[in-house]
């Protein structure tokens, strides 16, 4: 009964867009102490290269003061974000590469991409992520920004589902959300009404690399599976003993920073 009261996911978090995949609010979850993650201050999405003028107006109305761009230098160069004429948010990004060509972006040779091959390759992405120095750096800066900067924030990568999904999941854990809600929020990517945007941005490059792409592979590459996030958590626990230890010793989310985050982001 207590768990039922805690498990209170927010209503439809997706904002309507024309050229941005998976733009949504990842707040609204109730935590174990009865507090709730604030809505209207935490947003996540895919890249903004194809953002329409209407999309830019939507972003501008959100009052975003900080953008954490989890993409690497080459991604930002090839796929520059469109910005509103009055955009003045602070952008945080990593000077270098944050990923070595995830499978959903192409690469890996002219093979037949089956559903199982796609799943295995995505699992490899999540296995590497906890020890990737670039991701450790940018995730640490993500937490620093949310602990100190005023106003709403937006975190995004290319597809807005893997690097971004882990960033959002880690924050919700720090704020005290139940693991079921953390995983549930991560999986809401599969409900995004804009998958055709991601396919339009990703599929042409994938088709140049892979000999064939099975429909099941498309599901595993364009969406997320529980296995992905559980792989990340399992690898973190293998490395550090627990997720909280990893957050504290590797990402710098010590008790002081956790208190700052909870003070700013819980209501």
BAFI-3210 file (N, C-alpha, C; in Angstrom, 3 decimals, decimal comma, padded with zeros to 6 digits):
// residues 267
n [1|2|3|4|5|6|7|8|9|10|11|12|13|14|15|16|17|18|19|20|21|22|23|24|25|26|27|28|29|30|31|32|33|34|35|36|37|38|39|40|41|42|43|44|45|46|47|48|49|50|51|52|53|54|55|56|57|58|59|60|61|62|63|64|65|66|67|68|69|70|71|72|73|74|75|76|77|78|79|80|81|82|83|84|85|86|87|88|89|90|91|92|93|94|95|96|97|98|99|100|101|102|103|104|105|106|107|108|109|110|111|112|113|114|115|116|117|118|119|120|121|122|123|124|125|126|127|128|129|130|131|132|133|134|135|136|137|138|139|140|141|142|143|144|145|146|147|148|149|150|151|152|153|154|155|156|157|158|159|160|161|162|163|164|165|166|167|168|169|170|171|172|173|174|175|176|177|178|179|180|181|182|183|184|185|186|187|188|189|190|191|192|193|194|195|196|197|198|199|200|201|202|203|204|205|206|207|208|209|210|211|212|213|214|215|216|217|218|219|220|221|222|223|224|225|226|227|228|229|230|231|232|233|234|235|236|237|238|239|240|241|242|243|244|245|246|247|248|249|250|251|252|253|254|255|256|257|258|259|260|261|262|263|264|265|266|267]
n.u [000,818|001,936|003,920|002,286|001,254|003,516|004,303|003,664|003,498|003,922|001,465|001,105|004,231|005,292|006,218|004,725|006,342|008,021|010,480|012,200|013,200|011,593|011,191|010,661|009,330|010,993|010,375|008,173|007,859|007,061|008,823|010,478|010,287|008,023|008,216|008,143|009,544|010,205|008,092|008,356|010,937|012,937|014,059|014,343|015,738|016,221|018,616|018,716|018,937|017,143|015,093|012,012|010,708|008,510|009,116|011,345|010,155|008,627|010,659|011,821|009,785|009,913|011,693|014,384|017,522|019,910|021,684|022,638|024,657|025,204|026,524|029,447|032,279|032,457|029,863|028,394|029,416|028,710|025,971|024,639|022,857|019,792|018,864|016,747|016,121|016,330|017,670|019,498|020,619|022,977|025,348|026,587|029,132|031,174|034,592|035,663|035,260|032,341|031,269|031,865|030,660|027,706|025,608|023,056|023,627|024,936|027,833|030,208|030,469|029,603|027,313|024,616|022,111|020,613|017,877|018,921|021,651|021,588|020,614|022,734|024,805|023,883|023,835|026,554|027,263|026,152|027,572|030,106|029,726|029,806|032,553|033,637|035,706|034,980|032,175|031,963|033,065|031,234|028,785|029,338|029,569|027,004|025,550|026,775|025,914|023,098|022,936|023,705|022,895|020,345|016,892|015,235|016,396|017,846|018,694|020,413|021,234|022,247|020,148|018,586|018,062|019,839|022,545|021,361|019,167|020,390|021,559|019,238|018,102|020,016|019,886|017,221|017,400|019,223|017,612|015,785|013,792|011,857|013,267|011,680|010,285|012,378|013,344|010,976|010,586|012,793|012,087|009,954|010,708|010,128|007,523|007,517|006,141|007,452|009,080|009,525|011,009|013,534|014,183|014,342|016,596|018,563|018,387|019,238|022,080|022,621|021,781|023,748|025,837|025,109|024,397|021,809|018,810|017,009|013,507|013,083|015,564|015,510|013,677|015,157|017,340|016,334|014,750|014,521|015,481|014,627|016,842|019,009|019,349|019,542|021,886|023,712|023,424|024,213|026,883|027,972|027,620|029,296|031,757|031,928|030,604|028,170|025,447|025,185|027,723|029,257|028,157|028,968|031,850|032,825|031,317|031,101|028,899|028,421|027,313|026,789|026,370|024,224|022,298|022,050|020,953|018,518|017,320|016,930|015,417|013,264|009,883]
n.v [-001,196|001,270|001,496|001,773|004,303|005,835|005,374|007,285|008,267|011,124|012,777|012,688|013,524|014,652|017,211|018,788|018,593|019,310|018,835|017,915|015,212|013,427|015,361|016,218|016,642|015,638|015,659|015,593|013,228|011,440|011,177|009,088|010,339|011,799|014,193|015,871|015,660|018,606|019,881|021,315|022,335|020,591|019,299|017,168|015,867|014,940|015,927|019,309|020,047|019,951|021,475|023,125|026,446|026,731|024,824|026,027|028,234|026,923|025,843|028,236|029,304|027,737|028,738|028,064|028,050|026,741|024,560|021,290|019,686|016,596|015,514|014,821|016,706|016,296|015,475|017,745|019,499|018,379|018,286|020,892|022,697|024,369|027,623|029,785|033,215|034,805|033,251|032,655|030,961|029,258|027,091|023,896|021,727|018,980|019,087|017,370|013,884|012,112|009,664|006,619|006,323|005,222|002,312|002,998|005,178|004,392|002,746|000,125|-001,728|-003,548|-005,381|-007,748|-006,341|-007,636|-008,160|-009,206|-008,692|-005,905|-005,432|-006,498|-004,775|-002,338|-002,934|-003,097|-000,421|000,635|-000,747|000,309|002,974|003,767|003,908|005,604|008,270|010,773|010,818|010,635|013,095|014,968|014,239|014,815|017,589|018,202|017,579|019,465|021,862|021,729|021,829|024,377|026,420|028,758|028,525|026,758|023,673|021,926|018,793|017,010|014,702|013,077|011,269|011,462|009,484|007,505|008,385|010,717|009,523|008,087|010,185|011,566|009,494|009,035|011,479|011,466|009,304|010,346|012,340|010,894|009,306|006,330|003,191|001,850|003,959|005,444|003,702|003,481|006,100|006,305|004,378|005,609|006,858|005,142|005,724|008,093|010,472|011,060|009,393|009,138|011,364|010,823|008,545|009,664|011,214|009,374|006,918|007,072|007,188|004,843|002,955|003,176|001,874|-000,686|-003,951|-004,964|-004,176|-005,419|-005,324|-005,730|-004,995|-002,273|-001,462|-002,022|-000,350|002,237|002,646|002,004|-000,538|-002,396|-003,969|-002,398|-000,149|-001,552|-002,939|-000,827|-000,003|-002,367|-002,594|-000,294|-000,936|-003,140|-001,937|000,021|-000,863|000,186|002,181|004,679|005,049|005,212|007,562|009,425|009,150|008,992|010,718|012,938|013,612|014,287|014,217|016,965|018,137|016,591|017,448|020,110|019,737|018,501|020,513|022,468|021,175|019,698|019,716]
n.w [000,000|000,841|-001,090|-003,358|-002,950|-003,204|-005,804|-008,260|-011,083|-013,248|-015,373|-018,997|-020,158|-022,437|-024,738|-027,517|-030,631|-033,756|-034,970|-033,044|-031,155|-028,536|-026,502|-023,263|-019,905|-017,052|-014,423|-011,517|-010,081|-007,116|-004,062|-001,564|000,934|000,781|-000,537|-003,751|-006,999|-008,662|-011,214|-014,507|-014,477|-015,151|-018,049|-020,938|-024,007|-027,507|-030,046|-031,481|-034,107|-036,271|-035,344|-035,567|-036,270|-034,629|-032,693|-031,522|-030,347|-028,454|-026,805|-025,922|-024,338|-022,103|-020,296|-019,968|-018,472|-018,429|-020,508|-020,939|-022,978|-024,032|-026,137|-028,172|-029,515|-032,349|-033,004|-032,305|-034,150|-036,643|-036,392|-035,675|-033,157|-033,653|-032,611|-030,734|-031,549|-029,318|-027,538|-024,646|-022,832|-020,705|-022,039|-021,525|-022,395|-023,555|-024,315|-026,683|-027,532|-026,599|-027,061|-028,801|-031,495|-031,252|-031,832|-032,913|-034,391|-036,588|-038,049|-037,339|-039,332|-042,386|-041,675|-041,109|-039,350|-036,788|-034,440|-032,044|-032,327|-032,341|-029,757|-028,220|-028,944|-027,995|-025,288|-024,857|-025,131|-022,789|-020,894|-021,174|-020,511|-017,660|-017,096|-018,887|-019,389|-020,463|-020,195|-017,434|-016,745|-017,980|-016,849|-014,190|-014,346|-015,126|-012,764|-011,066|-012,252|-011,972|-009,247|-008,600|-010,390|-011,273|-012,357|-015,104|-016,647|-019,450|-020,623|-023,095|-025,790|-028,748|-029,652|-027,434|-025,534|-024,481|-023,330|-022,318|-021,056|-018,967|-017,518|-016,579|-015,075|-013,073|-011,701|-010,728|-008,985|-007,094|-006,044|-004,644|-005,759|-006,245|-007,313|-009,180|-010,347|-011,407|-013,399|-014,814|-015,778|-017,459|-019,390|-020,617|-022,882|-024,967|-025,500|-026,752|-028,998|-031,316|-032,835|-035,552|-036,164|-035,024|-036,530|-039,071|-038,738|-038,106|-039,566|-042,379|-042,185|-040,816|-042,707|-044,601|-043,455|-042,458|-043,725|-043,742|-041,928|-039,418|-038,529|-035,769|-034,824|-035,297|-033,360|-031,030|-031,356|-031,731|-029,569|-026,004|-023,647|-020,666|-019,994|-020,749|-018,986|-016,612|-017,071|-016,991|-014,252|-012,987|-013,807|-012,653|-009,944|-009,802|-010,183|-008,141|-005,886|-004,978|-006,236|-005,003|-003,880|-006,207|-007,330|-005,397|-005,125|-007,759|-009,443|-007,872|-006,327|-003,432|000,074|000,640|-001,904|-002,730|-000,917|-001,751|-004,309|-003,699|-002,229|-004,188|-006,173|-005,239|-004,124]
ca.u [000,000|002,829|004,546|001,291|001,137|004,730|004,394|002,679|004,145|003,172|000,722|001,891|005,280|005,856|005,822|004,598|007,424|008,045|011,811|012,981|012,711|011,580|011,237|009,735|009,604|011,245|010,026|006,832|007,820|007,054|009,966|010,167|009,973|006,797|008,470|007,947|010,459|009,500|007,778|008,593|012,314|013,852|013,628|015,292|015,351|017,266|019,275|017,823|019,378|015,988|014,018|011,253|010,512|007,553|009,858|012,189|009,266|008,298|011,837|011,996|008,762|010,204|012,541|015,606|018,701|021,100|021,594|023,758|024,722|026,033|027,193|030,844|032,597|032,128|028,404|027,914|029,843|027,919|024,546|024,521|021,510|019,146|018,554|015,837|016,835|016,544|018,288|020,634|020,967|024,366|025,486|027,694|029,443|032,493|035,552|036,172|034,208|031,713|030,828|032,539|029,672|026,711|025,051|021,916|024,129|025,714|029,151|030,257|030,716|028,469|026,760|023,164|021,770|019,451|017,392|019,837|022,890|021,321|020,545|024,080|025,620|023,423|024,300|027,967|027,291|025,846|028,664|031,245|029,426|030,234|033,999|034,038|036,127|034,212|030,849|032,157|033,261|030,051|027,767|029,708|029,230|025,537|025,138|027,236|025,055|021,765|023,039|024,107|022,332|018,921|016,064|015,040|017,527|017,572|019,814|020,135|022,343|021,796|018,825|017,829|017,549|020,850|023,295|020,375|018,380|021,157|021,660|017,967|017,916|020,903|019,359|016,026|017,872|019,784|016,519|015,031|012,726|011,930|013,901|010,652|009,987|013,575|013,316|009,777|010,825|013,728|011,387|008,938|011,235|009,454|006,205|007,672|005,343|008,276|010,101|009,850|012,066|014,792|014,464|014,761|017,934|019,516|018,297|020,079|023,470|022,661|021,633|025,028|026,810|024,672|023,902|020,357|018,381|015,786|012,556|013,357|016,769|015,077|013,081|016,204|018,254|015,640|014,125|015,325|015,008|015,039|018,192|020,037|019,604|019,997|023,299|024,458|023,430|024,997|028,296|028,330|027,736|030,495|032,925|031,973|029,923|026,789|025,205|025,454|029,177|029,699|027,752|029,768|033,295|033,171|030,651|031,196|027,627|028,592|026,130|026,519|025,764|022,902|021,395|021,783|020,052|017,194|016,775|016,534|014,612|012,125|008,839]
ca.v [000,000|002,430|001,589|002,285|005,747|006,476|005,223|008,223|008,926|012,262|012,614|012,772|014,539|015,046|018,465|018,597|019,154|018,925|018,426|017,506|013,937|013,028|016,503|015,978|017,011|014,408|015,868|015,187|011,971|011,522|010,499|008,278|011,180|012,537|015,329|015,569|016,330|019,730|019,890|022,598|022,814|019,563|018,869|016,324|015,711|014,679|017,122|020,366|020,477|020,115|022,162|024,097|027,724|026,473|024,133|027,006|029,022|026,056|025,816|029,565|029,520|026,917|029,482|027,282|028,870|025,901|023,420|020,357|018,962|015,423|015,074|015,185|017,801|015,986|015,481|019,136|020,134|017,838|018,491|022,061|022,995|025,644|028,377|030,926|034,491|035,363|032,222|033,175|029,998|028,808|025,749|023,103|020,632|018,379|019,388|016,068|012,938|011,444|008,325|006,106|005,930|004,250|001,549|003,641|006,247|003,797|002,241|-001,280|-002,605|-003,935|-006,637|-007,797|-005,903|-008,347|-007,654|-009,605|-007,938|-004,537|-005,455|-006,710|-003,572|-001,320|-003,343|-002,726|001,023|000,881|-001,313|001,232|004,328|004,127|004,127|006,529|009,513|011,916|010,800|010,965|014,539|015,750|013,954|015,580|018,992|018,228|017,685|020,758|022,918|021,662|022,157|025,770|027,398|029,032|028,363|025,431|023,116|020,937|017,901|016,287|014,153|012,975|010,649|011,812|008,282|006,697|009,273|011,560|008,677|007,788|011,430|011,784|008,424|009,289|012,601|011,035|008,483|011,257|013,089|009,998|008,578|004,877|002,588|001,564|005,207|005,785|002,868|003,821|007,342|005,947|003,628|006,422|007,164|004,295|006,300|009,400|010,524|011,646|008,447|009,369|012,380|010,119|007,686|010,538|011,708|008,279|005,777|007,143|006,857|003,422|002,174|003,207|001,035|-002,053|-004,626|-004,985|-003,814|-006,119|-004,485|-005,846|-004,203|-000,878|-001,259|-002,040|000,762|003,520|002,745|001,538|-001,757|-002,490|-004,537|-001,372|000,598|-002,503|-003,183|000,322|-000,091|-003,543|-002,282|000,676|-001,661|-003,974|-001,064|000,847|-001,481|000,663|003,367|005,873|005,210|005,701|008,964|010,247|009,113|009,149|011,885|014,079|013,946|013,982|014,621|018,399|018,406|015,960|018,351|021,252|019,301|018,272|021,820|023,202|020,453|019,033|020,610]
ca.w [000,000|000,873|-002,410|-004,288|-002,748|-003,698|-007,250|-008,778|-012,217|-013,765|-016,617|-020,240|-019,985|-023,733|-025,353|-028,964|-031,440|-035,161|-035,391|-031,874|-030,632|-027,129|-025,582|-022,161|-018,517|-016,291|-013,027|-011,127|-009,345|-005,656|-003,455|-000,383|002,095|000,517|-001,420|-005,158|-007,916|-009,274|-012,636|-015,155|-014,341|-015,651|-019,372|-021,657|-025,409|-028,480|-030,593|-031,971|-035,430|-037,145|-034,626|-036,359|-035,586|-033,560|-031,629|-030,841|-029,495|-027,321|-025,923|-025,334|-023,304|-020,928|-019,365|-019,719|-018,217|-018,576|-021,419|-020,839|-024,245|-023,768|-027,364|-028,318|-030,435|-033,740|-033,138|-032,273|-035,399|-037,755|-036,162|-034,790|-032,682|-033,959|-031,397|-030,822|-031,678|-027,977|-026,698|-023,872|-021,787|-020,603|-022,607|-020,997|-023,316|-023,368|-025,381|-027,095|-027,896|-025,461|-027,458|-029,998|-032,508|-030,811|-032,957|-033,561|-035,239|-037,674|-037,690|-036,964|-040,467|-043,235|-041,177|-040,988|-038,004|-036,266|-033,160|-030,978|-032,513|-031,891|-028,294|-027,680|-029,152|-027,064|-023,963|-024,783|-024,894|-021,366|-020,100|-021,236|-020,064|-016,305|-016,993|-019,946|-018,725|-020,961|-019,586|-016,019|-016,678|-018,324|-015,840|-012,999|-014,611|-015,106|-011,370|-010,552|-012,788|-011,378|-007,825|-008,370|-011,311|-011,145|-013,533|-015,687|-017,387|-020,500|-020,918|-024,334|-026,556|-030,140|-029,713|-026,236|-024,889|-023,805|-022,443|-021,635|-020,173|-017,759|-016,738|-015,885|-014,099|-011,936|-010,927|-009,999|-007,860|-006,086|-005,422|-003,776|-006,446|-006,146|-008,477|-010,187|-011,053|-012,179|-014,600|-015,559|-016,513|-018,527|-020,434|-021,288|-024,216|-025,953|-025,766|-027,399|-030,230|-032,388|-033,286|-036,966|-036,203|-034,783|-037,682|-040,176|-038,452|-037,899|-040,471|-043,585|-041,857|-040,491|-043,939|-045,313|-042,757|-042,235|-044,920|-043,586|-040,581|-039,069|-037,786|-034,344|-034,545|-035,237|-032,035|-030,013|-031,584|-031,635|-028,262|-024,870|-022,997|-019,259|-019,929|-020,947|-017,751|-015,594|-017,363|-016,450|-012,796|-012,588|-014,009|-011,612|-008,675|-009,893|-010,066|-006,926|-004,757|-004,945|-007,051|-004,203|-003,790|-007,516|-007,448|-004,496|-005,361|-009,171|-010,032|-006,971|-005,683|-002,019|000,841|000,503|-003,219|-002,740|-000,177|-002,618|-005,369|-003,118|-001,864|-005,393|-007,150|-004,622|-003,594]
c.u [000,865|003,473|003,566|001,147|002,347|004,773|003,302|003,279|003,295|002,399|001,667|002,933|005,774|005,308|005,740|005,710|007,327|009,395|012,744|012,374|012,708|011,746|010,196|010,264|009,857|011,117|008,671|006,746|007,865|008,181|009,568|009,769|008,722|006,982|008,253|008,978|009,673|009,244|008,099|009,994|013,340|013,319|014,745|014,799|016,501|017,811|018,259|018,200|018,200|014,820|013,338|011,169|009,531|008,223|010,698|011,354|008,882|009,444|011,991|011,004|009,035|011,091|013,831|016,808|019,994|020,795|022,839|023,707|025,709|026,746|028,659|031,032|032,177|030,622|027,875|028,282|028,981|026,441|024,323|023,065|021,028|018,776|017,560|016,644|017,148|017,156|019,480|021,000|022,457|024,448|026,746|027,912|030,869|033,373|036,269|035,003|033,656|031,249|031,560|031,514|028,723|026,065|023,894|022,339|024,922|027,079|029,084|030,410|029,445|027,950|025,234|022,814|020,465|019,029|018,382|021,173|022,721|021,283|021,934|024,932|025,184|023,852|025,775|028,126|027,105|026,903|029,851|030,978|029,919|031,721|034,518|034,431|035,337|032,831|030,929|032,286|031,957|028,893|028,067|029,342|027,720|025,036|025,569|026,298|023,688|021,785|023,259|023,407|020,818|018,201|015,993|016,276|017,015|018,828|019,459|021,414|021,893|020,362|017,969|017,327|018,575|021,671|022,350|019,547|019,091|021,309|020,389|017,752|018,779|020,377|018,133|016,404|018,399|018,672|015,608|013,868|012,937|012,534|012,865|010,323|011,162|013,571|012,100|009,943|011,757|012,997|010,320|009,422|010,497|008,057|006,296|006,924|006,133|009,329|010,481|010,928|013,424|015,153|014,954|016,208|018,976|019,550|019,160|021,543|023,613|022,612|022,912|026,026|026,404|024,122|022,386|020,035|017,030|014,823|012,755|014,592|016,408|014,478|014,161|017,192|017,600|014,953|015,079|014,670|015,395|016,454|019,273|020,366|020,057|021,452|024,159|024,548|024,314|026,494|028,795|028,536|028,958|031,744|033,054|031,299|028,468|026,675|025,522|026,952|029,743|029,369|028,644|031,233|033,684|032,579|030,608|029,895|027,704|027,370|025,790|025,835|024,386|021,886|021,048|020,776|018,638|016,541|016,229|015,427|013,443|011,145|008,013]
c.v [001,263|002,617|002,162|003,789|006,472|006,456|006,067|008,966|010,067|011,907|012,777|013,882|015,145|016,388|018,267|019,314|018,631|018,380|018,060|016,218|013,943|014,208|016,285|016,496|015,717|014,627|015,276|013,924|012,206|010,671|009,856|009,124|012,024|013,762|014,895|016,319|017,417|019,478|021,269|023,143|021,828|019,036|018,066|016,149|015,143|016,004|018,084|020,844|020,755|020,800|023,172|025,412|027,558|025,764|025,113|027,899|028,214|026,030|027,148|029,795|028,723|027,632|028,769|028,201|028,087|024,753|022,565|019,476|017,815|014,895|015,502|016,272|017,500|015,966|016,907|019,867|019,677|018,176|019,678|022,331|024,337|026,310|029,486|032,214|035,105|034,338|032,810|032,242|029,675|027,361|025,086|021,925|020,161|018,674|018,099|015,168|012,255|010,036|007,898|005,479|004,848|003,546|002,242|004,822|005,696|003,367|000,763|-002,239|-003,035|-005,306|-006,586|-007,463|-006,572|-007,733|-007,986|-008,877|-006,508|-004,465|-005,594|-005,456|-002,441|-001,661|-002,975|-001,232|001,311|000,287|-000,363|002,563|004,659|004,428|005,064|007,860|010,734|011,970|011,098|012,474|015,303|015,457|014,723|017,055|019,206|018,388|019,011|021,885|022,906|022,005|023,645|026,802|027,527|028,711|026,933|024,987|022,141|020,110|017,122|015,694|014,093|012,456|010,966|010,614|007,501|007,538|010,150|010,744|008,355|009,041|011,670|010,738|008,639|010,420|012,174|010,151|009,377|011,989|012,206|009,291|007,075|004,311|002,270|002,807|005,664|005,003|003,208|005,093|007,088|005,291|004,449|006,925|006,370|004,803|007,643|009,424|010,988|010,686|008,678|010,441|011,707|009,236|008,527|011,002|010,590|007,247|005,901|006,784|005,383|002,568|002,161|002,219|-000,428|-002,659|-004,703|-004,657|-004,465|-005,182|-004,552|-005,075|-002,730|-000,566|-001,147|-000,889|002,112|003,735|002,317|000,293|-001,728|-003,037|-003,470|-000,671|-000,339|-002,883|-002,062|000,218|-001,240|-003,273|-001,288|-000,035|-002,575|-003,145|-000,465|000,232|-001,081|001,888|004,634|006,116|005,741|007,177|009,863|010,309|009,366|010,413|013,091|014,497|013,494|014,461|016,114|018,695|017,773|016,855|019,571|020,892|019,108|019,593|022,558|022,507|019,663|020,064|019,850]
c.w [000,000|-000,489|-003,434|-004,169|-003,310|-005,221|-007,908|-009,962|-012,744|-015,021|-017,804|-020,158|-021,290|-024,204|-026,860|-029,725|-032,861|-035,603|-034,252|-031,342|-029,112|-026,166|-024,493|-020,826|-017,748|-014,791|-012,716|-010,301|-007,838|-005,094|-002,130|000,816|001,877|-000,346|-002,863|-005,991|-008,656|-010,756|-013,195|-015,010|-014,912|-016,984|-020,034|-023,091|-026,212|-029,000|-031,214|-033,373|-036,362|-036,439|-035,543|-035,598|-034,429|-032,386|-030,828|-029,922|-028,262|-026,319|-025,195|-024,191|-022,030|-019,911|-019,013|-019,585|-018,414|-019,533|-021,226|-022,078|-024,074|-025,000|-027,351|-029,359|-031,867|-033,967|-033,176|-033,554|-036,571|-037,630|-035,217|-034,408|-033,233|-032,643|-031,708|-030,884|-030,320|-027,008|-025,958|-022,718|-021,832|-021,086|-022,057|-021,931|-023,070|-024,573|-025,767|-027,427|-026,648|-025,787|-028,712|-030,942|-032,016|-032,000|-033,661|-034,424|-036,420|-037,190|-037,334|-038,123|-041,172|-042,830|-041,291|-039,541|-037,574|-034,932|-032,044|-031,107|-032,021|-030,371|-027,687|-027,823|-028,225|-025,636|-023,783|-024,523|-023,408|-020,444|-020,060|-020,535|-018,646|-016,167|-018,075|-019,315|-019,183|-020,318|-018,088|-015,860|-016,911|-017,364|-014,553|-013,167|-014,671|-013,672|-010,754|-010,982|-012,110|-009,894|-007,584|-009,235|-011,145|-012,453|-014,029|-016,461|-018,439|-020,706|-022,181|-024,903|-028,000|-030,201|-028,494|-025,468|-024,075|-022,826|-021,632|-020,657|-018,885|-016,899|-015,931|-014,793|-012,863|-011,067|-010,120|-008,817|-006,740|-005,334|-004,577|-004,422|-006,282|-007,426|-009,569|-011,009|-011,899|-013,494|-015,460|-016,365|-017,688|-019,695|-021,158|-022,650|-025,292|-026,302|-026,486|-028,730|-031,454|-032,911|-034,750|-037,122|-036,021|-035,959|-038,866|-039,989|-038,440|-039,012|-041,725|-043,316|-041,524|-041,753|-044,779|-044,727|-042,696|-043,514|-044,915|-042,140|-040,332|-038,348|-036,280|-033,931|-034,444|-033,873|-030,969|-030,148|-031,359|-030,293|-027,165|-024,283|-021,517|-019,107|-020,021|-019,628|-016,629|-015,817|-016,796|-014,924|-012,325|-012,729|-012,973|-010,277|-008,667|-009,649|-008,669|-005,714|-004,649|-005,839|-006,280|-004,047|-005,095|-007,680|-006,604|-004,909|-006,812|-009,774|-009,091|-006,319|-004,231|-001,235|000,711|-000,832|-003,314|-002,031|-001,031|-003,704|-004,843|-002,724|-003,078|-006,198|-006,568|-004,073|-002,551]
res [x|x|x|x|x|x|x|x|x|x|x|x|x|x|x|x|x|x|x|x|x|x|x|x|x|x|x|x|x|x|x|x|x|x|x|x|x|x|x|x|x|x|x|x|x|x|x|x|x|x|x|x|x|x|x|x|x|x|x|x|x|x|x|x|x|x|x|x|x|x|x|x|x|x|x|x|x|x|x|x|x|x|x|x|x|x|x|x|x|x|x|x|x|x|x|x|x|x|x|x|x|x|x|x|x|x|x|x|x|x|x|x|x|x|x|x|x|x|x|x|x|x|x|x|x|x|x|x|x|x|x|x|x|x|x|x|x|x|x|x|x|x|x|x|x|x|x|x|x|x|x|x|x|x|x|x|x|x|x|x|x|x|x|x|x|x|x|x|x|x|x|x|x|x|x|x|x|x|x|x|x|x|x|x|x|x|x|x|x|x|x|x|x|x|x|x|x|x|x|x|x|x|x|x|x|x|x|x|x|x|x|x|x|x|x|x|x|x|x|x|x|x|x|x|x|x|x|x|x|x|x|x|x|x|x|x|x|x|x|x|x|x|x|x|x|x|x|x|x|x|x|x|x|x|x|x|x|x|x|x|x|x|x|x|x|x|x]
***
